[in-house]
Each structure stands twice: as structure tokens, then as C-alpha cells.
């Protein structure tokens, strides 16, 4: 898929997991902001299902931004206050201008 810089209009945040000591001999996991950048965000799928006496909604998104080498499936994307899990980082080709992520919202890790 090809994109133009003018299509990167949505501000997103990439978060990374950080493990820190909790002061009592254990550890706690926090998510800290790694970088803010502009991206193209497009919905791919959406569905509702019944589970545990409630309706659960999930949605899949394609998120595209300028190519970086430090983003993996271990990171998370925040877009318009919605936190999304990165499910797949599309194959990075040499000299790729853009990085494409497939993300899910409303799905547990």
C-alpha cells in the first residue's frame, strides 16, 4: 500500500512497557510514552459478541506512520484516548518509507 505524508493527520502515541521496583521487593508494570507522531489510522474490522452477561465490542485498525525500527508487537498505540494492542507489524522492507501496524482495540493481550 502506498501513502503520502499528507495522509498522516492523526496524532498517536506509542507506549512501551516498563518494569520498575515497587519498593517491597516486587515489581510493577507501567506503560510509558515512547513517542508521539502523526499517522494514518483506518478501521479494518468491527464486531460485537456476547460474553459473561455483557456485550463485548472489538475493532481492528490499520495504523501507518513514517518508518521506524524501534516499534514491535510489544508496544501499544494510543489514538484519540483509545488504547490498542499491536497485533502485527507488517514486513519492513529495506528503504521503506512507512511502517504499517495492524492493531486491535477491546481485545485482551
N, CA, C and O atoms as CSV, one atom per row, in Angstrom:
chain,resi,resn,atom,element,x,y,z
A,1,UNK,N,N,0.833,-1.165,0.000
A,1,UNK,CA,C,0.000,0.000,0.000
A,1,UNK,C,C,0.885,1.239,0.000
A,1,UNK,O,O,1.916,1.257,0.672
A,2,UNK,N,N,0.511,2.245,-0.722
A,2,UNK,CA,C,1.318,3.465,-0.733
A,2,UNK,C,C,0.561,4.592,-0.026
A,2,UNK,O,O,-0.667,4.668,-0.063
A,3,UNK,N,N,1.326,5.445,0.607
A,3,UNK,CA,C,0.768,6.561,1.358
A,3,UNK,C,C,1.544,7.813,1.022
A,3,UNK,O,O,2.663,7.760,0.513
A,4,UNK,N,N,0.924,8.943,1.320
A,4,UNK,CA,C,1.580,10.236,1.169
A,4,UNK,C,C,1.655,10.895,2.540
A,4,UNK,O,O,0.817,10.648,3.407
A,5,UNK,N,N,2.645,11.716,2.719
A,5,UNK,CA,C,2.832,12.386,4.016
A,5,UNK,C,C,1.591,13.168,4.421
A,5,UNK,O,O,1.300,13.267,5.613
A,6,UNK,N,N,0.849,13.729,3.467
A,6,UNK,CA,C,-0.350,14.498,3.770
A,6,UNK,C,C,-1.477,13.680,4.362
A,6,UNK,O,O,-2.430,14.243,4.900
A,7,UNK,N,N,-1.387,12.352,4.274
A,7,UNK,CA,C,-2.413,11.478,4.840
A,7,UNK,C,C,-2.157,11.166,6.314
A,7,UNK,O,O,-3.013,10.578,6.974
A,8,UNK,N,N,-1.017,11.544,6.828
A,8,UNK,CA,C,-0.660,11.283,8.227
A,8,UNK,C,C,-1.178,12.434,9.079
A,8,UNK,O,O,-0.422,13.334,9.442
A,9,UNK,N,N,-2.461,12.402,9.393
A,9,UNK,CA,C,-3.120,13.537,10.045
A,9,UNK,C,C,-3.558,13.279,11.485
A,9,UNK,O,O,-3.996,14.204,12.169
A,10,UNK,N,N,-3.448,12.052,11.948
A,10,UNK,CA,C,-3.901,11.699,13.297
A,10,UNK,C,C,-2.709,11.602,14.246
A,10,UNK,O,O,-1.736,10.907,13.956
A,11,UNK,N,N,-2.786,12.292,15.367
A,11,UNK,CA,C,-1.721,12.222,16.365
A,11,UNK,C,C,-1.910,10.951,17.198
A,11,UNK,O,O,-2.979,10.727,17.767
A,12,UNK,N,N,-0.869,10.125,17.264
A,12,UNK,CA,C,-0.907,8.908,18.073
A,12,UNK,C,C,0.265,8.918,19.046
A,12,UNK,O,O,1.217,9.685,18.899
A,13,UNK,N,N,0.168,8.048,20.039
A,13,UNK,CA,C,1.244,7.846,21.000
A,13,UNK,C,C,1.603,6.372,20.960
A,13,UNK,O,O,0.723,5.512,20.988
A,14,UNK,N,N,2.889,6.081,20.895
A,14,UNK,CA,C,3.369,4.709,21.021
A,14,UNK,C,C,3.855,4.559,22.455
A,14,UNK,O,O,4.652,5.365,22.937
A,15,UNK,N,N,3.368,3.519,23.136
A,15,UNK,CA,C,3.769,3.261,24.526
A,15,UNK,C,C,4.608,1.996,24.612
A,15,UNK,O,O,4.484,1.079,23.801
A,16,UNK,N,N,5.467,1.979,25.627
A,16,UNK,CA,C,6.277,0.793,25.885
A,16,UNK,C,C,6.119,0.367,27.337
A,16,UNK,O,O,5.881,1.192,28.219
A,17,UNK,N,N,6.254,-0.921,27.568
A,17,UNK,CA,C,6.133,-1.487,28.901
A,17,UNK,C,C,7.446,-1.292,29.659
A,17,UNK,O,O,8.527,-1.558,29.134
A,18,UNK,N,N,7.330,-0.826,30.896
A,18,UNK,CA,C,8.499,-0.629,31.745
A,18,UNK,C,C,8.231,-1.336,33.065
A,18,UNK,O,O,7.177,-1.159,33.674
A,19,UNK,N,N,9.185,-2.130,33.495
A,19,UNK,CA,C,9.069,-2.836,34.770
A,19,UNK,C,C,9.925,-2.091,35.784
A,19,UNK,O,O,11.114,-1.861,35.559
A,20,UNK,N,N,9.308,-1.715,36.907
A,20,UNK,CA,C,10.038,-0.959,37.920
A,20,UNK,C,C,9.825,-1.595,39.287
A,20,UNK,O,O,8.784,-2.203,39.537
A,21,UNK,N,N,10.814,-1.456,40.176
A,21,UNK,CA,C,10.666,-1.998,41.529
A,21,UNK,C,C,9.537,-1.283,42.267
A,21,UNK,O,O,9.359,-0.072,42.131
A,22,UNK,N,N,8.777,-2.049,43.051
A,22,UNK,CA,C,7.648,-1.445,43.770
A,22,UNK,C,C,8.015,-1.036,45.195
A,22,UNK,O,O,7.158,-0.549,45.932
A,23,UNK,N,N,9.275,-1.224,45.595
A,23,UNK,CA,C,9.718,-0.811,46.922
A,23,UNK,C,C,9.506,-1.867,47.988
A,23,UNK,O,O,9.977,-1.710,49.115
A,24,UNK,N,N,8.808,-2.937,47.655
A,24,UNK,CA,C,8.551,-4.002,48.624
A,24,UNK,C,C,9.171,-5.316,48.171
A,24,UNK,O,O,8.752,-6.389,48.607
A,25,UNK,N,N,10.172,-5.231,47.294
A,25,UNK,CA,C,10.840,-6.425,46.811
A,25,UNK,C,C,10.205,-7.017,45.556
A,25,UNK,O,O,10.695,-8.014,45.025
A,26,UNK,N,N,9.155,-6.430,45.095
A,26,UNK,CA,C,8.495,-6.913,43.880
A,26,UNK,C,C,8.672,-5.929,42.738
A,26,UNK,O,O,9.471,-4.995,42.801
A,27,UNK,N,N,7.905,-6.170,41.704
A,27,UNK,CA,C,7.969,-5.297,40.534
A,27,UNK,C,C,6.569,-4.890,40.111
A,27,UNK,O,O,5.603,-5.617,40.345
A,28,UNK,N,N,6.465,-3.738,39.493
A,28,UNK,CA,C,5.194,-3.324,38.914
A,28,UNK,C,C,5.434,-2.969,37.453
A,28,UNK,O,O,6.519,-2.536,37.066
A,29,UNK,N,N,4.397,-3.164,36.660
A,29,UNK,CA,C,4.479,-2.885,35.233
A,29,UNK,C,C,3.717,-1.598,34.951
A,29,UNK,O,O,2.556,-1.454,35.335
A,30,UNK,N,N,4.374,-0.674,34.282
A,30,UNK,CA,C,3.709,0.557,33.857
A,30,UNK,C,C,3.949,0.726,32.363
A,30,UNK,O,O,4.900,0.177,31.806
A,31,UNK,N,N,3.079,1.486,31.733
A,31,UNK,CA,C,3.225,1.803,30.313
A,31,UNK,C,C,3.598,3.272,30.216
A,31,UNK,O,O,2.858,4.138,30.684
A,32,UNK,N,N,4.747,3.556,29.608
A,32,UNK,CA,C,5.174,4.937,29.457
A,32,UNK,C,C,5.221,5.305,27.978
A,32,UNK,O,O,5.430,4.455,27.113
A,33,UNK,N,N,5.020,6.592,27.713
A,33,UNK,CA,C,5.034,7.072,26.338
A,33,UNK,C,C,6.440,6.981,25.763
A,33,UNK,O,O,7.402,7.452,26.369
A,34,UNK,N,N,6.548,6.376,24.599
A,34,UNK,CA,C,7.815,6.269,23.894
A,34,UNK,C,C,7.962,7.417,22.904
A,34,UNK,O,O,9.011,8.058,22.845
A,35,UNK,N,N,6.905,7.679,22.120
A,35,UNK,CA,C,6.971,8.723,21.105
A,35,UNK,C,C,5.564,9.145,20.696
A,35,UNK,O,O,4.638,8.334,20.701
A,36,UNK,N,N,5.411,10.417,20.342
A,36,UNK,CA,C,4.179,10.931,19.735
A,36,UNK,C,C,4.502,11.198,18.279
A,36,UNK,O,O,5.554,11.755,17.965
A,37,UNK,N,N,3.606,10.805,17.389
A,37,UNK,CA,C,3.834,11.045,15.976
A,37,UNK,C,C,2.522,11.081,15.207
A,37,UNK,O,O,1.478,10.679,15.721
A,38,UNK,N,N,2.583,11.562,13.977
A,38,UNK,CA,C,1.396,11.632,13.132
A,38,UNK,C,C,1.293,10.374,12.287
A,38,UNK,O,O,2.288,9.859,11.776
A,39,UNK,N,N,0.055,9.890,12.155
A,39,UNK,CA,C,-0.181,8.635,11.462
A,39,UNK,C,C,-1.475,8.701,10.665
A,39,UNK,O,O,-2.287,9.611,10.829
A,40,UNK,N,N,-1.637,7.729,9.815
A,40,UNK,CA,C,-2.905,7.481,9.115
A,40,UNK,C,C,-3.554,6.322,9.864
A,40,UNK,O,O,-2.932,5.270,10.014
A,41,UNK,N,N,-4.780,6.485,10.336
A,41,UNK,CA,C,-5.481,5.434,11.080
A,41,UNK,C,C,-6.761,5.111,10.332
A,41,UNK,O,O,-7.569,5.996,10.049
A,42,UNK,N,N,-6.940,3.827,10.012
A,42,UNK,CA,C,-8.120,3.406,9.255
A,42,UNK,C,C,-8.731,2.165,9.906
A,42,UNK,O,O,-8.013,1.207,10.192
A,43,UNK,N,N,-10.043,2.167,10.145
A,43,UNK,CA,C,-10.689,0.974,10.690
A,43,UNK,C,C,-10.669,-0.157,9.660
A,43,UNK,O,O,-10.865,0.071,8.467
A,44,UNK,N,N,-10.432,-1.369,10.139
A,44,UNK,CA,C,-10.436,-2.545,9.268
A,44,UNK,C,C,-11.618,-3.459,9.556
A,44,UNK,O,O,-12.299,-3.912,8.635
A,45,UNK,N,N,-11.862,-3.730,10.840
A,45,UNK,CA,C,-12.929,-4.656,11.228
A,45,UNK,C,C,-13.617,-4.139,12.478
A,45,UNK,O,O,-13.092,-3.282,13.189
A,46,UNK,N,N,-14.784,-4.668,12.729
A,46,UNK,CA,C,-15.511,-4.358,13.954
A,46,UNK,C,C,-16.523,-5.452,14.208
A,46,UNK,O,O,-17.156,-5.946,13.275
A,47,UNK,N,N,-16.680,-5.835,15.462
A,47,UNK,CA,C,-17.647,-6.887,15.777
A,47,UNK,C,C,-18.063,-6.788,17.244
A,47,UNK,O,O,-17.344,-6.247,18.084
A,48,UNK,N,N,-19.233,-7.323,17.518
A,48,UNK,CA,C,-19.732,-7.428,18.888
A,48,UNK,C,C,-20.002,-8.888,19.176
A,48,UNK,O,O,-20.374,-9.652,18.285
A,49,UNK,N,N,-19.814,-9.270,20.426
A,49,UNK,CA,C,-20.125,-10.633,20.833
A,49,UNK,C,C,-20.663,-10.621,22.256
A,49,UNK,O,O,-20.373,-9.713,23.034
A,50,UNK,N,N,-21.429,-11.615,22.578
A,50,UNK,CA,C,-21.960,-11.754,23.931
A,50,UNK,C,C,-20.993,-12.602,24.737
A,50,UNK,O,O,-20.542,-13.650,24.277
A,51,UNK,N,N,-20.681,-12.150,25.926
A,51,UNK,CA,C,-19.796,-12.904,26.798
A,51,UNK,C,C,-19.931,-12.438,28.224
A,51,UNK,O,O,-19.961,-11.237,28.492
A,52,UNK,N,N,-20.012,-13.370,29.132
A,52,UNK,CA,C,-20.085,-13.065,30.563
A,52,UNK,C,C,-21.190,-12.054,30.880
A,52,UNK,O,O,-20.964,-11.093,31.616
A,53,UNK,N,N,-22.364,-12.269,30.333
A,53,UNK,CA,C,-23.531,-11.428,30.590
A,53,UNK,C,C,-23.363,-9.978,30.143
A,53,UNK,O,O,-23.990,-9.078,30.701
A,54,UNK,N,N,-22.526,-9.754,29.149
A,54,UNK,CA,C,-22.382,-8.395,28.620
A,54,UNK,C,C,-21.969,-8.472,27.150
A,54,UNK,O,O,-21.473,-9.493,26.674
A,55,UNK,N,N,-22.184,-7.381,26.463
A,55,UNK,CA,C,-21.775,-7.293,25.067
A,55,UNK,C,C,-20.362,-6.750,25.014
A,55,UNK,O,O,-20.058,-5.724,25.621
A,56,UNK,N,N,-19.493,-7.448,24.278
A,56,UNK,CA,C,-18.113,-7.026,24.136
A,56,UNK,C,C,-17.884,-6.586,22.700
A,56,UNK,O,O,-18.239,-7.302,21.764
A,57,UNK,N,N,-17.298,-5.424,22.524
A,57,UNK,CA,C,-17.025,-4.902,21.192
A,57,UNK,C,C,-15.524,-4.911,20.935
A,57,UNK,O,O,-14.737,-4.543,21.807
A,58,UNK,N,N,-15.133,-5.328,19.749
A,58,UNK,CA,C,-13.735,-5.295,19.339
A,58,UNK,C,C,-13.642,-4.601,17.983
A,58,UNK,O,O,-14.600,-4.593,17.211
A,59,UNK,N,N,-12.494,-4.029,17.708
A,59,UNK,CA,C,-12.281,-3.348,16.431
A,59,UNK,C,C,-10.828,-3.510,16.023
A,59,UNK,O,O,-9.928,-3.505,16.863
A,60,UNK,N,N,-10.611,-3.655,14.718
A,60,UNK,CA,C,-9.262,-3.743,14.165
A,60,UNK,C,C,-8.953,-2.494,13.365
A,60,UNK,O,O,-9.830,-1.947,12.696
A,61,UNK,N,N,-7.713,-2.039,13.428
A,61,UNK,CA,C,-7.293,-0.809,12.755
A,61,UNK,C,C,-5.973,-1.022,12.028
A,61,UNK,O,O,-5.146,-1.839,12.434
A,62,UNK,N,N,-5.793,-0.280,10.959
A,62,UNK,CA,C,-4.506,-0.171,10.296
A,62,UNK,C,C,-3.935,1.184,10.686
A,62,UNK,O,O,-4.593,2.212,10.522
A,63,UNK,N,N,-2.711,1.186,11.200
A,63,UNK,CA,C,-2.040,2.422,11.624
A,63,UNK,C,C,-0.745,2.522,10.823
A,63,UNK,O,O,0.077,1.606,10.843
A,64,UNK,N,N,-0.567,3.642,10.116
A,64,UNK,CA,C,0.595,3.822,9.250
A,64,UNK,C,C,1.295,5.132,9.609
A,64,UNK,O,O,0.647,6.166,9.775
A,65,UNK,N,N,2.620,5.079,9.726
A,65,UNK,CA,C,3.405,6.275,10.003
A,65,UNK,C,C,4.792,6.124,9.403
A,65,UNK,O,O,5.149,5.063,8.892
A,66,UNK,N,N,5.567,7.195,9.469
A,66,UNK,CA,C,6.925,7.149,8.916
A,66,UNK,C,C,7.710,5.999,9.540
A,66,UNK,O,O,7.600,5.743,10.739
A,67,UNK,N,N,8.495,5.316,8.729
A,67,UNK,CA,C,9.211,4.114,9.154
A,67,UNK,C,C,10.120,4.376,10.353
A,67,UNK,O,O,10.817,5.388,10.425
A,68,UNK,N,N,10.087,3.433,11.286
A,68,UNK,CA,C,10.945,3.425,12.472
A,68,UNK,C,C,11.364,1.985,12.687
A,68,UNK,O,O,10.703,1.068,12.201
A,69,UNK,N,N,12.448,1.777,13.405
A,69,UNK,CA,C,12.908,0.421,13.666
A,69,UNK,C,C,12.683,-0.010,15.110
A,69,UNK,O,O,12.994,-1.147,15.464
A,70,UNK,N,N,12.150,0.875,15.950
A,70,UNK,CA,C,12.030,0.570,17.377
A,70,UNK,C,C,10.614,0.172,17.798
A,70,UNK,O,O,10.340,0.113,18.997
A,71,UNK,N,N,9.716,-0.100,16.866
A,71,UNK,CA,C,8.341,-0.457,17.191
A,71,UNK,C,C,8.139,-1.952,16.934
A,71,UNK,O,O,8.480,-2.465,15.868
A,72,UNK,N,N,7.574,-2.641,17.938
A,72,UNK,CA,C,7.311,-4.080,17.814
A,72,UNK,C,C,5.907,-4.383,18.339
A,72,UNK,O,O,5.174,-3.490,18.765
A,73,UNK,N,N,5.561,-5.660,18.296
A,73,UNK,CA,C,4.273,-6.105,18.816
A,73,UNK,C,C,4.181,-5.956,20.331
A,73,UNK,O,O,3.096,-6.103,20.895
A,74,UNK,N,N,5.285,-5.671,20.995
A,74,UNK,CA,C,5.277,-5.474,22.450
A,74,UNK,C,C,4.784,-4.082,22.842
A,74,UNK,O,O,4.436,-3.853,24.001
A,75,UNK,N,N,4.753,-3.160,21.894
A,75,UNK,CA,C,4.292,-1.795,22.158
A,75,UNK,C,C,2.773,-1.717,22.075
A,75,UNK,O,O,2.110,-2.677,21.683
A,76,UNK,N,N,2.230,-0.560,22.450
A,76,UNK,CA,C,0.809,-0.258,22.311
A,76,UNK,C,C,0.666,1.079,21.602
A,76,UNK,O,O,1.576,1.908,21.625
A,77,UNK,N,N,-0.489,1.280,20.972
A,77,UNK,CA,C,-0.804,2.535,20.293
A,77,UNK,C,C,-1.969,3.188,21.021
A,77,UNK,O,O,-2.940,2.515,21.370
A,78,UNK,N,N,-1.880,4.495,21.254
A,78,UNK,CA,C,-2.997,5.261,21.802
A,78,UNK,C,C,-3.417,6.258,20.732
A,78,UNK,O,O,-2.613,7.058,20.252
A,79,UNK,N,N,-4.696,6.191,20.368
A,79,UNK,CA,C,-5.258,7.082,19.352
A,79,UNK,C,C,-6.596,7.578,19.867
A,79,UNK,O,O,-7.491,6.783,20.155
A,80,UNK,N,N,-6.733,8.892,19.982
A,80,UNK,CA,C,-7.970,9.513,20.475
A,80,UNK,C,C,-8.420,8.874,21.799
A,80,UNK,O,O,-9.595,8.539,21.953
A,81,UNK,N,N,-7.538,8.711,22.709
A,81,UNK,CA,C,-7.733,8.102,24.037
A,81,UNK,C,C,-8.023,6.612,23.990
A,81,UNK,O,O,-8.255,6.008,25.037
A,82,UNK,N,N,-8.018,6.005,22.827
A,82,UNK,CA,C,-8.250,4.554,22.710
A,82,UNK,C,C,-6.910,3.832,22.700
A,82,UNK,O,O,-6.052,4.117,21.864
A,83,UNK,N,N,-6.734,2.910,23.617
A,83,UNK,CA,C,-5.506,2.127,23.664
A,83,UNK,C,C,-5.692,0.862,22.834
A,83,UNK,O,O,-6.687,0.151,22.979
A,84,UNK,N,N,-4.721,0.589,21.962
A,84,UNK,CA,C,-4.813,-0.558,21.068
A,84,UNK,C,C,-3.567,-1.429,21.192
A,84,UNK,O,O,-2.452,-0.930,21.342
A,85,UNK,N,N,-3.780,-2.725,21.128
A,85,UNK,CA,C,-2.675,-3.677,21.106
A,85,UNK,C,C,-2.186,-3.831,19.674
A,85,UNK,O,O,-2.991,-3.932,18.748
A,86,UNK,N,N,-0.877,-3.850,19.488
A,86,UNK,CA,C,-0.310,-4.095,18.165
A,86,UNK,C,C,-0.285,-5.602,17.954
A,86,UNK,O,O,0.386,-6.327,18.688
A,87,UNK,N,N,-1.007,-6.065,16.962
A,87,UNK,CA,C,-1.080,-7.497,16.670
A,87,UNK,C,C,-0.049,-7.930,15.646
A,87,UNK,O,O,0.435,-9.061,15.679
A,88,UNK,N,N,0.289,-7.012,14.720
A,88,UNK,CA,C,1.168,-7.407,13.629
A,88,UNK,C,C,1.874,-6.176,13.079
A,88,UNK,O,O,1.236,-5.164,12.789
A,89,UNK,N,N,3.193,-6.266,12.936
A,89,UNK,CA,C,3.976,-5.229,12.272
A,89,UNK,C,C,4.275,-5.771,10.883
A,89,UNK,O,O,4.998,-6.756,10.735
A,90,UNK,N,N,3.715,-5.125,9.869
A,90,UNK,CA,C,3.910,-5.627,8.506
A,90,UNK,C,C,5.378,-5.586,8.131
A,90,UNK,O,O,6.121,-4.701,8.555
A,91,UNK,N,N,5.781,-6.551,7.334
A,91,UNK,CA,C,7.176,-6.748,6.934
A,91,UNK,C,C,7.831,-5.436,6.522
A,91,UNK,O,O,7.351,-4.722,5.642
A,92,UNK,N,N,8.933,-5.148,7.186
A,92,UNK,CA,C,9.688,-3.932,6.877
A,92,UNK,C,C,10.653,-4.253,5.744
A,92,UNK,O,O,11.556,-5.076,5.892
A,93,UNK,N,N,10.453,-3.616,4.654
A,93,UNK,CA,C,11.360,-3.797,3.529
A,93,UNK,C,C,12.479,-2.753,3.643
A,93,UNK,O,O,12.270,-1.676,4.201
A,94,UNK,N,N,13.655,-3.074,3.117
A,94,UNK,CA,C,14.706,-2.053,3.135
A,94,UNK,C,C,14.229,-0.809,2.401
A,94,UNK,O,O,13.578,-0.902,1.361
A,95,UNK,N,N,14.551,0.334,2.942
A,95,UNK,CA,C,14.196,1.631,2.355
A,95,UNK,C,C,12.701,1.931,2.384
A,95,UNK,O,O,12.246,2.822,1.667
A,96,UNK,N,N,11.932,1.216,3.186
A,96,UNK,CA,C,10.502,1.526,3.309
A,96,UNK,C,C,10.335,2.908,3.922
A,96,UNK,O,O,11.029,3.264,4.874
A,97,UNK,N,N,9.420,3.672,3.375
A,97,UNK,CA,C,9.156,4.998,3.909
A,97,UNK,C,C,8.180,4.958,5.074
A,97,UNK,O,O,8.211,5.827,5.945
A,98,UNK,N,N,7.306,3.941,5.092
A,98,UNK,CA,C,6.248,3.872,6.093
A,98,UNK,C,C,6.242,2.524,6.789
A,98,UNK,O,O,6.665,1.511,6.232
A,99,UNK,N,N,5.752,2.535,8.019
A,99,UNK,CA,C,5.577,1.322,8.804
A,99,UNK,C,C,4.087,1.110,8.990
A,99,UNK,O,O,3.371,2.043,9.354
A,100,UNK,N,N,3.613,-0.093,8.750
A,100,UNK,CA,C,2.188,-0.412,8.880
A,100,UNK,C,C,1.982,-1.373,10.044
A,100,UNK,O,O,2.662,-2.394,10.153
A,101,UNK,N,N,1.029,-1.028,10.913
A,101,UNK,CA,C,0.690,-1.855,12.064
A,101,UNK,C,C,-0.759,-2.280,11.954
A,101,UNK,O,O,-1.613,-1.487,11.561
A,102,UNK,N,N,-1.044,-3.528,12.300
A,102,UNK,CA,C,-2.411,-3.967,12.470
A,102,UNK,C,C,-2.665,-4.019,13.965
A,102,UNK,O,O,-1.959,-4.712,14.698
A,103,UNK,N,N,-3.677,-3.282,14.419
A,103,UNK,CA,C,-3.943,-3.121,15.849
A,103,UNK,C,C,-5.364,-3.548,16.180
A,103,UNK,O,O,-6.254,-3.480,15.332
A,104,UNK,N,N,-5.573,-3.988,17.416
A,104,UNK,CA,C,-6.893,-4.356,17.920
A,104,UNK,C,C,-7.222,-3.533,19.156
A,104,UNK,O,O,-6.367,-3.297,20.008
A,105,UNK,N,N,-8.464,-3.106,19.238
A,105,UNK,CA,C,-8.962,-2.399,20.419
A,105,UNK,C,C,-10.083,-3.242,21.021
A,105,UNK,O,O,-10.924,-3.775,20.297
A,106,UNK,N,N,-10.089,-3.356,22.337
A,106,UNK,CA,C,-11.134,-4.116,23.003
A,106,UNK,C,C,-10.830,-5.590,23.114
A,106,UNK,O,O,-11.719,-6.394,23.399
A,107,UNK,N,N,-9.563,-5.955,22.889
A,107,UNK,CA,C,-9.154,-7.359,22.969
A,107,UNK,C,C,-8.035,-7.460,23.991
A,107,UNK,O,O,-7.092,-6.670,23.971
A,108,UNK,N,N,-8.144,-8.425,24.873
A,108,UNK,CA,C,-7.090,-8.627,25.865
A,108,UNK,C,C,-5.835,-9.153,25.194
A,108,UNK,O,O,-5.890,-9.785,24.140
A,109,UNK,N,N,-4.710,-8.880,25.824
A,109,UNK,CA,C,-3.421,-9.353,25.287
A,109,UNK,C,C,-3.331,-10.844,25.422
A,109,UNK,O,O,-2.327,-11.439,25.030
